[in-house]
Amino acid sequence: MTEQDIFATQGVDSYTWSSMVPEQRAAHDREAYERDVAEFAASLAVHAVTDEQVALVQSLVADYQAGYLSHYGRVAGARSRVASTAVTGGSGFNTRRNNKSRDAYAKRVDEFLAWQRKFQTDALRTIRAARTLSQVDAETTQRLIRDADRAMLDIAAIDSGRHPGFDRSSFVASLCTKLHREARAGHLEPVRACLRHIADAQQMLPKPAITARNRVWRYLDGEEVV
């Protein structure tokens, strides 16, 4: 059974007793599925550079599609037993049985959403674990530079009096602590790249964000700073 068949049969049938427009509801489900899979694939693809990583993404997306459709089938099966008096009419309507069916349907939906969240989280962890050292360094460099730019803006605002009451030293210490932490984790090149960026950027500031006396600059000299 193809994806189209699943929504055109199970999907439509599942809305027979609860919607006046089961075909439209099933078509909406299919659109939601296609949109969700595309967004999931895109969230992984940004981390895929090598052929091996691309193949891993394709495998994870295929598993996600299979799992999604499997859960959708269970949700549709439970929904097919839920009725609406607007569709069936009120004569002989068994409210108690219908409430039980609604509870079963809600349980299948909760299971689906729990599976979806876990799969997406695990898949992202899997693809990130497959990153090369150069990818890790590049991402770390970008993050450190982004944090440094934000910190320098805050420090400059403090120096100009636009942030009265804020402690300048705490912003400097926070930024340097991040750099020390990454260096101790073995990410020396990203730290050095960030320091070079800071050195260039703070030339345009009236006052250096990180003074030349700060020990963090010793990373540029290849010296281990503890």
Helices and strands as residue ranges (DSSP letters): H 3-6, I 7-11, H 12-14, H 22-45, H 51-79, H 85-88, H 95-129, H 133-159, H 168-184, H 188-201, G 202-204, G 215-221
